[in-house]
Amino acid sequence: MFSRRIFLRGKLGATFLGVSVNGKQAIGAKPSRDFFQDLGVHGFINAAEPFTALSGSQMPPEVVEAWEYACTRNVRLDELHDAVGKRIANLIGCEAAMVTAGAASALTLATAACLTGLDREKVRRLPDTTGMKQEVIIQKSHRYGYDHAVRNCGIRYVEVETADQLKAAVSDRTAMLHFFNTNEPVGRIKAEEFAALGKRRGVPTLNDIAADVPPLSNLSRSIQLGFDLVAVSGGKGLLGPQSCGLLYGRADLIRAARLNGPPNSDSIGRGQKVNKEEMLAMMVTLELYFKRNHAADWREWEKRVNIIRDRVSAIRGVTSEMFVPEIHYRVPHVRIRWDQGAIPFSVPEMIRKLRDGQPSIEVRPNTENGLEMGVWMLKPGETEIVARRVHEILKGG
Ligand SMILES: *Cc1c(COP(=O)(O)O)cnc(C)c1O
């Protein structure tokens, strides 16, 4: 076991020697100090998704370079945020944008903006919403774990199911209409109609598209559909810093959201700090993402799926397929099923074996349909390792 671990470590080290940025070693290069080893914490191969608990995606060297540039310079934060926001808004094609501490923070700041507007006294008062509009309308099927970020602001959710119910629910207490993009197919009111209903009644609409990029077009789709605010994660499909996200849309609301966040000390979002490093890194993240060859990415992901499928398809009782989730993480994935008569362990047991093996591999936590893996977070050389480990385990190794 020991020698095998050393062997694998050596092999991974060689495979992941990073490209160099301005002559410096980039991410993935052999570090001068191995912090994880020092601390006794364990790395793993991400065959799951850019989950927060798995530390998200990894930043391209250009993003790391922007981060490093900011580290050694002073700047007036609001001045930088204005300039970065303008660049990002131009790329997306919207009025205004701001960098947030993740999509969850974007939800909080969006809600706060709709409650307070530019009234500094109201900004100070949140989450006490006395004297403010206090209700956020959402479709029942769009309630989800992240709505805590909206409830943080002291609002009360009003749940509706149909467009008529929504129209009836809107009143002078309504601060915002909240849409969860991933659940569009299960809700009766679709995105376009939802945004239009908000417009007609003069109530701002927010769309949470946190994990719904790629495709790139989703960044501007919500704006084109008429949403006033959009929240997206920086550290998922966009491959930016995991501590970042974006809120963008109507200029007056972004201005109000800025008032509700750092560096304004007396605000609900003050704990969701974003500094110059996050701002520059997020700007470069967007610039890169707009320039990226997305068709080539797709072909590469399909290739990885096929490498894994080819490896396991020779085993009797094993079947596999490629699948693409409809909205959330819309990229090629692989699903592997096996006949439990021939191979006597369950999907959860398989997940444990992969996690406990060498090297450790994390996969999607879904267990009903078989073993599901995302391949888009894999680094060069890792697809083959994943294919080999899954094959080994299915063969009884
Ligand atoms: C991941 C996610 C969030 C939170 O995003 P962070 O960038 O981690 O703050 C919010 N909403 C949805 C739908 C998500 O998938």
Ligand as a Chemical Component Dictionary entry (heavy atoms), coordinates in Angstrom:
data_LIG
# 
_chem_comp.id                   LIG 
_chem_comp.type                 NON-POLYMER 
_chem_comp.pdbx_formal_charge   0 
_chem_comp.three_letter_code    LIG 
# 
loop_
_chem_comp_atom.comp_id 
_chem_comp_atom.atom_id 
_chem_comp_atom.alt_atom_id 
_chem_comp_atom.type_symbol 
_chem_comp_atom.charge 
_chem_comp_atom.model_Cartn_x 
_chem_comp_atom.model_Cartn_y 
_chem_comp_atom.model_Cartn_z 
_chem_comp_atom.pdbx_ordinal 
LIG C1 C1 C 0 -24.369 26.795 -5.508 1  
LIG C2 C2 C 0 -25.649 27.521 -5.476 2  
LIG C3 C3 C 0 -25.822 28.684 -4.722 3  
LIG C4 C4 C 0 -24.734 29.219 -3.846 4  
LIG O1 O1 O 0 -23.671 29.624 -4.603 5  
LIG P1 P1 P 0 -22.287 30.095 -3.957 6  
LIG O2 O2 O 0 -21.564 30.699 -5.096 7  
LIG O3 O3 O 0 -21.642 28.855 -3.411 8  
LIG O4 O4 O 0 -22.621 31.053 -2.875 9  
LIG C5 C5 C 0 -27.033 29.336 -4.780 10 
LIG N1 N1 N 0 -28.038 28.869 -5.534 11 
LIG C6 C6 C 0 -27.915 27.740 -6.264 12 
LIG C7 C7 C 0 -29.058 27.278 -7.087 13 
LIG C8 C8 C 0 -26.718 27.017 -6.267 14 
LIG O5 O5 O 0 -26.585 25.926 -7.008 15 
# 
loop_
_chem_comp_bond.comp_id 
_chem_comp_bond.atom_id_1 
_chem_comp_bond.atom_id_2 
_chem_comp_bond.value_order 
_chem_comp_bond.pdbx_ordinal 
LIG C1 C2 SING 1  
LIG C2 C3 SING 2  
LIG C2 C8 DOUB 3  
LIG C3 C4 SING 4  
LIG C3 C5 DOUB 5  
LIG C4 O1 SING 6  
LIG O1 P1 SING 7  
LIG P1 O2 DOUB 8  
LIG P1 O3 SING 9  
LIG P1 O4 SING 10 
LIG C5 N1 SING 11 
LIG N1 C6 DOUB 12 
LIG C6 C7 SING 13 
LIG C6 C8 SING 14 
LIG C8 O5 SING 15 
# 
